[in-house]
Amino acid sequence: MKRVMSLSLAAIMAMSVVGCASDTGKEPDVTTDPVSDSNTTDTTEPVSTEYQSKLPQEYDWGGETLNFFVRGELYSPTNYSHEIYASEYNGDVINDAVYARNIAVQERYNVEITQFEGNDTVEILRAAVLSDDKEYDVYMASANRVATLSLEGYLTDLYTVPHLDLDAPWWDDNGVEYLTLNNHLYFIYGDINIMDNNGVYATLFNKRLFDEYNIEYPYESVKDGTWTLDKFLEIAKLGTRDLDGNGTMDEFDQYGWITAEENFFPMILGSGYTLTKRDAQGNITIDPDLEGIHSVLEKLVEITSDSNTVLYAERFQSKGYSNIWSQVMRQSFREGRGLLYNTGVLSATMLRDMEDEFGIVPNPKASVEQDEYYSWMSFANGSMLAIPVSNDKLEMTGMICEALAAESVNTLTPAYYETTLSGKVARDEDSIAMLDIIFHSVVFDYANLYNLANINTIFYRGGQNGNNTFISDYESIKSALLTRFEELIDKYSENN
């Protein structure tokens, strides 16, 4: 991810309340207060650095309203939007950062920023466009929602929106690169939102159990490039313990690895394998390394099918749980009954009351030869910015969204990192460095994102029975997959 502030520097900001930035490979637009001569130390003013967009410093939009459609609390009590609007200061770090950001932009451009909270279903957003309802100027919806709407022609190509500088450091460069198809971009994320970070997947590990089994924390392995799938699985095979002594490994016992079906593709992607690739001409093509994906799945299903080693959440679905992800997976890790736990950052933020200390690292690479780590973002838990085609004030929308994104660098981003770092996810300095890697390595796969030909169901089919049928499953849907992909390309072309 392109974020102008690394987590390490954000931690410093949380202590010093001074804005700063990581090296992004480009010189940002900044303002710096003059510093008095070093001999007059009593009157030296602190240096402050703020990121600013290339927009006019002031503009009068005559009190125009920019209304965001966001995911509401009633729809998702544990994962609703608090990144766009705040009515007043209330002492909450995120709320106050959002309020300060919005006030700064509202006063600078004489606009009013509002939001509508609802269920971010495709039906609601689609109906608004079909009825030419101009109530919603900007959508902040999950990736699977905006992906569907983009295919149906309901979203505006962001490259055509005035004032949006998608090369600016407050828009994610991986997102811009991977989500651009045939030179069109319909949704994006960056410093304007924080739910995108919550949707990124990683690996948590229990430090107490690692110490108990004399396992080295994987931080150094990540740093030196040796945090591989094989090393991960070696650890996953340790730590099984029948805690209740009933002779059966159930959801109340201890496991080396806590996981679920949803983690298969993130592990494949982390191993450097995708179904779609960009060729030398910049075109997206279907070009999977079937043997490579098969080899990863072979290792995964061998261990996930062992009910004595892995707590596989779906195995307990029939026991009446309403939410196996929170009631089985997260609860088991919270209670100190798992060495490794694959999950999203959102879930990790809900472990504040966990007594055992835990660390966070990226999902492992396939091998030491793999150049870098790769992270997957949940289609349901993250958020993306999109603009409906019914929006008839693109000039103002583009200016205000750009201003909000730039101002978020000075307000929302450091506030998010501060709250994330304060005992929720990063409980030590090493985890801060790991989050930097995790957030900066998000990539996307079009076949996975759009679930072309229902492709996502074939990755985990052998998860419980150990029968890896990926290649034959892929061959059975290959024709449909290619057809759906061509339709995707055609849709993107038709919509412009």
Solvent accessible surface area in square Angstrom, and as a share of the most:
residue,aa,sasa,rsa
1,M,5,0.02
2,K,29,0.12
3,R,4,0.01
4,V,0,0.00
5,M,2,0.01
6,S,17,0.11
7,L,3,0.01
8,S,51,0.33
9,L,47,0.23
10,A,0,0.00
11,A,21,0.16
12,I,85,0.43
13,M,16,0.07
14,A,38,0.29
15,M,153,0.68
16,S,55,0.36
17,V,130,0.75
18,V,58,0.33
19,G,21,0.21
20,C,33,0.20
21,A,34,0.26
22,S,27,0.18
23,D,134,0.69
24,T,38,0.22
25,G,73,0.70
26,K,83,0.35
27,E,162,0.73
28,P,34,0.21
29,D,60,0.31
30,V,66,0.38
31,T,59,0.34
32,T,80,0.47
33,D,67,0.35
34,P,116,0.73
35,V,76,0.44
36,S,43,0.28
37,D,87,0.45
38,S,92,0.59
39,N,133,0.68
40,T,68,0.39
41,T,99,0.57
42,D,144,0.75
43,T,88,0.51
44,T,59,0.34
45,E,102,0.46
46,P,99,0.63
47,V,68,0.39
48,S,44,0.28
49,T,39,0.23
50,E,83,0.37
51,Y,8,0.03
52,Q,51,0.23
53,S,16,0.10
54,K,164,0.69
55,L,16,0.08
56,P,62,0.39
57,Q,97,0.43
58,E,136,0.61
59,Y,101,0.39
60,D,100,0.52
61,W,51,0.18
62,G,63,0.60
63,G,39,0.37
64,E,72,0.32
65,T,49,0.28
66,L,0,0.00
67,N,18,0.09
68,F,0,0.00
69,F,0,0.00
70,V,0,0.00
71,R,9,0.03
72,G,4,0.03
73,E,84,0.38
74,L,182,0.91
75,Y,83,0.32
76,S,20,0.13
77,P,93,0.58
78,T,93,0.54
79,N,11,0.05
80,Y,68,0.26
81,S,6,0.04
82,H,76,0.34
83,E,0,0.00
84,I,0,0.00
85,Y,87,0.33
86,A,9,0.07
87,S,78,0.50
88,E,106,0.48
89,Y,127,0.48
90,N,98,0.50
91,G,66,0.63
92,D,75,0.39
93,V,58,0.33
94,I,14,0.07
95,N,28,0.14
96,D,32,0.17
97,A,12,0.09
98,V,0,0.00
99,Y,47,0.18
100,A,33,0.26
101,R,0,0.00
102,N,5,0.03
103,I,53,0.27
104,A,30,0.24
105,V,0,0.00
106,Q,38,0.17
107,E,136,0.61
108,R,72,0.26
109,Y,3,0.01
110,N,66,0.34
111,V,9,0.05
112,E,88,0.40
113,I,1,0.01
114,T,35,0.20
115,Q,38,0.17
116,F,77,0.32
117,E,90,0.40
118,G,13,0.13
119,N,53,0.27
120,D,1,0.00
121,T,32,0.18
122,V,19,0.11
123,E,108,0.48
124,I,66,0.33
125,L,0,0.00
126,R,61,0.22
127,A,55,0.43
128,A,7,0.06
129,V,18,0.10
130,L,122,0.61
131,S,78,0.51
132,D,82,0.43
133,D,53,0.27
134,K,90,0.38
135,E,83,0.37
136,Y,19,0.07
137,D,5,0.03
138,V,0,0.00
139,Y,1,0.00
140,M,4,0.02
141,A,0,0.00
142,S,2,0.01
143,A,1,0.01
144,N,46,0.24
145,R,53,0.19
146,V,0,0.00
147,A,2,0.02
148,T,51,0.30
149,L,0,0.00
150,S,0,0.00
151,L,25,0.13
152,E,72,0.32
153,G,24,0.23
154,Y,31,0.12
155,L,5,0.02
156,T,16,0.09
157,D,11,0.06
158,L,1,0.00
159,Y,97,0.37
160,T,87,0.51
161,V,7,0.04
162,P,48,0.30
163,H,63,0.28
164,L,22,0.11
165,D,47,0.24
166,L,16,0.08
167,D,101,0.52
168,A,4,0.03
169,P,7,0.04
170,W,7,0.02
171,W,0,0.00
172,D,0,0.00
173,D,61,0.31
174,N,27,0.14
175,G,0,0.00
176,V,22,0.12
177,E,91,0.41
178,Y,67,0.26
179,L,4,0.02
180,T,18,0.11
181,L,0,0.00
182,N,54,0.28
183,N,125,0.64
184,H,34,0.15
185,L,0,0.00
186,Y,3,0.01
187,F,3,0.01
188,I,0,0.00
189,Y,0,0.00
190,G,0,0.00
191,D,0,0.00
192,I,0,0.00
193,N,0,0.00
194,I,3,0.01
195,M,3,0.01
196,D,0,0.00
197,N,1,0.01
198,N,11,0.06
199,G,0,0.00
200,V,0,0.00
201,Y,13,0.05
202,A,1,0.01
203,T,0,0.00
204,L,1,0.00
205,F,0,0.00
206,N,0,0.00
207,K,26,0.11
208,R,101,0.37
209,L,0,0.00
210,F,0,0.00
211,D,90,0.47
212,E,85,0.38
213,Y,66,0.25
214,N,141,0.72
215,I,26,0.13
216,E,128,0.57
217,Y,65,0.25
218,P,3,0.02
219,Y,10,0.04
220,E,93,0.42
221,S,14,0.09
222,V,3,0.02
223,K,104,0.44
224,D,93,0.48
225,G,16,0.15
226,T,44,0.25
227,W,0,0.00
228,T,16,0.09
229,L,3,0.01
230,D,69,0.36
231,K,70,0.30
232,F,0,0.00
233,L,12,0.06
234,E,114,0.51
235,I,12,0.06
236,A,0,0.00
237,K,122,0.52
238,L,78,0.39
239,G,7,0.06
240,T,56,0.33
241,R,97,0.35
242,D,48,0.25
243,L,80,0.40
244,D,74,0.38
245,G,62,0.60
246,N,85,0.43
247,G,73,0.70
248,T,81,0.47
249,M,32,0.14
250,D,20,0.10
251,E,6,0.03
252,F,113,0.47
253,D,0,0.00
254,Q,5,0.02
255,Y,1,0.00
256,G,0,0.00
257,W,4,0.01
258,I,0,0.00
259,T,2,0.01
260,A,0,0.00
261,E,46,0.21
262,E,65,0.29
263,N,3,0.01
264,F,6,0.02
265,F,12,0.05
266,P,1,0.01
267,M,3,0.01
268,I,0,0.00
269,L,1,0.01
270,G,0,0.00
271,S,4,0.02
272,G,37,0.35
273,Y,47,0.18
274,T,24,0.14
275,L,0,0.00
276,T,9,0.05
277,K,80,0.34
278,R,87,0.32
279,D,54,0.28
280,A,101,0.79
281,Q,144,0.64
282,G,32,0.31
283,N,76,0.39
284,I,18,0.09
285,T,49,0.29
286,I,28,0.14
287,D,79,0.41
288,P,25,0.16
289,D,65,0.34
290,L,39,0.19
291,E,117,0.53
292,G,9,0.08
293,I,1,0.00
294,H,49,0.22
295,S,51,0.33
296,V,4,0.03
297,L,2,0.01
298,E,84,0.38
299,K,74,0.31
300,L,2,0.01
301,V,4,0.02
302,E,123,0.55
303,I,7,0.04
304,T,0,0.00
305,S,35,0.23
306,D,56,0.29
307,S,48,0.31
308,N,87,0.44
309,T,16,0.09
310,V,1,0.00
311,L,0,0.00
312,Y,1,0.00
313,A,0,0.00
314,E,31,0.14
315,R,59,0.22
316,F,14,0.06
317,Q,86,0.38
318,S,110,0.71
319,K,111,0.47
320,G,70,0.67
321,Y,52,0.20
322,S,102,0.66
323,N,59,0.30
324,I,1,0.00
325,W,111,0.39
326,S,25,0.16
327,Q,81,0.36
328,V,2,0.01
329,M,3,0.01
330,R,34,0.12
331,Q,58,0.26
332,S,1,0.01
333,F,0,0.00
334,R,53,0.19
335,E,92,0.41
336,G,3,0.03
337,R,21,0.08
338,G,0,0.00
339,L,0,0.00
340,L,0,0.00
341,Y,2,0.01
342,N,1,0.01
343,T,10,0.06
344,G,6,0.06
345,V,1,0.00
346,L,22,0.11
347,S,13,0.09
348,A,0,0.00
349,T,26,0.15
350,M,49,0.22
351,L,0,0.00
352,R,135,0.49
353,D,100,0.52
354,M,7,0.03
355,E,165,0.74
356,D,24,0.12
357,E,84,0.38
358,F,0,0.00
359,G,0,0.00
360,I,1,0.01
361,V,0,0.00
362,P,0,0.00
363,N,5,0.03
364,P,1,0.01
365,K,6,0.02
366,A,26,0.20
367,S,41,0.26
368,V,81,0.47
369,E,135,0.60
370,Q,27,0.12
371,D,137,0.71
372,E,94,0.42
373,Y,18,0.07
374,Y,48,0.18
375,S,2,0.01
376,W,27,0.10
377,M,2,0.01
378,S,7,0.04
379,F,28,0.12
380,A,56,0.43
381,N,44,0.22
382,G,1,0.01
383,S,1,0.01
384,M,1,0.00
385,L,0,0.00
386,A,0,0.00
387,I,0,0.00
388,P,0,0.00
389,V,72,0.41
390,S,10,0.06
391,N,11,0.06
392,D,101,0.52
393,K,50,0.21
394,L,49,0.24
395,E,85,0.38
396,M,2,0.01
397,T,0,0.00
398,G,0,0.00
399,M,4,0.02
400,I,0,0.00
401,C,0,0.00
402,E,3,0.01
403,A,3,0.02
404,L,0,0.00
405,A,0,0.00
406,A,4,0.03
407,E,26,0.12
408,S,0,0.00
409,V,1,0.01
410,N,31,0.16
411,T,26,0.15
412,L,0,0.00
413,T,3,0.02
414,P,11,0.07
415,A,8,0.06
416,Y,11,0.04
417,Y,1,0.00
418,E,64,0.28
419,T,26,0.15
420,T,4,0.02
421,L,23,0.12
422,S,65,0.42
423,G,31,0.30
424,K,54,0.23
425,V,0,0.00
426,A,4,0.03
427,R,51,0.19
428,D,37,0.19
429,E,146,0.65
430,D,46,0.24
431,S,0,0.00
432,I,24,0.12
433,A,34,0.26
434,M,0,0.00
435,L,1,0.00
436,D,25,0.13
437,I,54,0.27
438,I,0,0.00
439,F,1,0.00
440,H,66,0.29
441,S,9,0.06
442,V,0,0.00
443,V,10,0.06
444,F,12,0.05
445,D,2,0.01
446,Y,4,0.02
447,A,0,0.00
448,N,5,0.03
449,L,7,0.04
450,Y,22,0.08
451,N,58,0.30
452,L,0,0.00
453,A,24,0.18
454,N,83,0.43
455,I,0,0.00
456,N,36,0.18
457,T,36,0.21
458,I,4,0.02
459,F,4,0.02
460,Y,64,0.24
461,R,119,0.43
462,G,4,0.04
463,G,0,0.00
464,Q,82,0.36
465,N,110,0.57
466,G,30,0.29
467,N,89,0.46
468,N,25,0.13
469,T,45,0.26
470,F,2,0.01
471,I,49,0.25
472,S,72,0.46
473,D,19,0.10
474,Y,4,0.01
475,E,90,0.41
476,S,89,0.57
477,I,31,0.16
478,K,81,0.35
479,S,84,0.54
480,A,50,0.39
481,L,0,0.00
482,L,72,0.36
483,T,71,0.41
484,R,81,0.30
485,F,10,0.04
486,E,97,0.44
487,E,76,0.34
488,L,1,0.00
489,I,32,0.16
490,D,73,0.38
491,K,87,0.37
492,Y,1,0.00
493,S,58,0.38
494,E,118,0.53
495,N,48,0.25
496,N,92,0.47
